[in-house]
């Protein structure tokens, strides 16, 4: 069961990261960093959720993996160019 949780969460993290790379390429760093962060975040989220709830909650573990993966991917986002403010001295 734990192998299924790990494999499923890694696939979810990879899919989420791939969607982010396709949707926001101008606001993210390199593709390799984004994909590895998505997978690592999902595996960490699955680990934390599995540890908190014990075995037998596959869908909840996958949801926890998806949430932590999305949160870690959001930390890689750069601000959009149109919202950057120039300082008064520039």
Order of alpha helices (4+ residues) and beta strands (2+ residues): alpha-alpha-alpha
